[in-house]
């Protein structure tokens, strides 16, 4: 599935085992690559949000090992990291950091502190920049950011 409903459930306090693990990240990356590469008409937005939440959780677990463990062991801080991870997933999909932060506020959080706006915006901006640099090496049609509208208008003579 997309992963957005499950991330919302986790952010509202429900613990889901083995849902935000490295194994799930690898499976999601391989599955999404194969599904989109085969031409299936599925969206990549939901899986990108899920992958962003997984990466945020894994980074949070890595930082717990450092000396500032009290800073990162707070449950509220984990929810902030998850929300920023969701913003990163949307920013990677659409290359729109402001929209990604607004999505993270609207969709994933029941409470979003004003001090977290800049954190989510910074993370979303960095991911959008990396996504743009990665798309530099492929054509517009291959990147998934290309829209071609095939329209034909009749020629009308004025005179």
C-alpha positions in Angstrom: 0.0 0.0 0.0 0.9 3.6 0.0 1.8 3.9 3.6 0.2 7.3 4.4 -2.6 5.9 6.6 -0.2 3.8 8.6 2.2 6.7 9.1 -0.8 8.8 10.3 -1.7 6.0 12.8 1.9 5.9 14.1 2.0 9.6 14.5 -1.2 9.5 16.6 0.4 7.1 19.1 -0.2 3.6 17.9 3.0 1.4 17.8 3.3 -0.8 14.7 6.0 -3.4 14.8 8.4 -3.8 11.9 6.8 -1.0 9.9 9.5 1.6 10.0 12.5 -0.7 9.5 15.4 -0.8 7.1 14.0 -4.1 5.7 10.7 -2.3 4.9 12.6 0.5 3.2 14.5 -1.8 0.9 11.3 -3.7 0.1 9.4 -0.5 -0.6 12.2 0.8 -2.8 12.5 -2.4 -4.9 8.7 -2.8 -5.2 8.1 0.8 -6.2 11.0 0.7 -8.7 9.6 -2.5 -10.3 6.0 -1.3 -10.3 6.7 2.1 -11.9 9.2 0.7 -14.2 6.8 -1.9 -15.5 4.3 0.8 -16.3 1.6 0.1 -13.7 -0.7 3.1 -13.2 0.1 3.7 -9.6 1.2 6.8 -7.7 4.6 7.3 -6.1 3.5 9.9 -3.6 2.3 7.6 -0.9 5.4 5.3 -1.0 7.7 8.3 -1.0 5.9 9.6 2.2 6.4 6.2 3.8 10.0 6.0 2.7 10.6 9.5 4.1 9.1 8.5 7.4 11.3 5.4 7.5 14.5 7.4 6.8 13.5 9.9 9.5 13.0 7.0 12.0 16.3 5.4 11.1 18.1 8.7 11.4 16.5 9.2 14.8 17.6 5.8 15.9 21.2 6.6 14.8 21.3 9.9 16.7 20.1 8.2 19.9 23.5 6.6 20.0 25.3 9.9 20.3 25.8 11.9 23.5 22.7 14.0 23.1 20.4 11.0 23.6 18.0 12.9 25.9 17.3 15.3 23.1 16.3 12.5 20.6 14.7 10.1 23.0 11.6 12.3 23.5 8.5 10.8 21.9 7.4 14.3 20.7 10.7 14.7 18.9 10.1 11.4 17.1 6.8 12.6 15.9 8.5 15.8 14.7 11.0 13.7 12.8 8.2 11.6 11.3 6.4 14.7 10.2 9.5 16.1 8.6 10.1 12.8 6.9 6.7 13.0 5.4 7.4 16.5 4.1 10.7 15.2 2.6 8.8 12.4 0.8 6.3 14.9 -0.7 9.1 17.4 -1.6 11.0 14.6 -3.5 7.8 13.7 -5.4 6.7 17.2 -6.5 9.9 19.3 -5.9 7.7 21.7 -3.9 9.2 22.3 -0.4 6.5 24.8 0.7 3.7 22.5 -0.4 5.4 19.6 1.3 5.5 21.4 4.7 1.9 22.4 4.3 1.0 18.8 3.5 2.9 17.6 6.6 1.0 20.1 8.7 -2.4 19.3 7.2 -2.3 15.6 6.8 0.0 13.9 9.3 0.0 16.0 12.5 -2.7 16.7 14.9 -0.4 19.2 16.6 2.4 21.0 14.7 4.5 23.5 16.6 5.5 26.7 14.8 9.1 26.1 15.7 9.0 23.0 13.5 8.0 24.8 10.3 11.6 25.8 9.5 12.9 22.3 10.3 10.5 20.7 7.9 11.1 23.4 5.3 14.8 22.9 5.5 14.6 19.1 5.2 12.1 19.5 2.3 14.2 22.0 0.5 17.3 19.9 0.8 15.4 16.9 -0.6 13.9 18.9 -3.4 17.4 20.2 -4.4 18.9 16.6 -4.3 15.9 15.4 -6.4 16.6 18.2 -9.0 20.3 17.4 -9.2 19.4 13.7 -9.6 17.0 14.6 -12.5 19.8 16.5 -14.2 21.2 13.3 -15.6 17.9 12.1 -17.2 15.5 13.5 -19.8 12.3 15.2 -18.8 10.2 12.3 -20.0 12.2 9.8 -17.8 12.1 11.9 -14.6 8.3 11.7 -14.0 8.1 15.5 -13.9 7.0 15.9 -17.5 3.5 16.6 -18.7 2.6 16.5 -22.4 -0.8 17.7 -23.3 -1.8 16.5 -26.8 -4.4 18.9 -28.0 -5.4 20.0 -31.4 -7.2 23.2 -32.2 -9.0 23.8 -35.4 -7.7 26.6 -37.6 -10.2 29.3 -38.0 -9.7 32.0 -40.7 -10.6 35.4 -39.6 -11.4 36.7 -43.1 
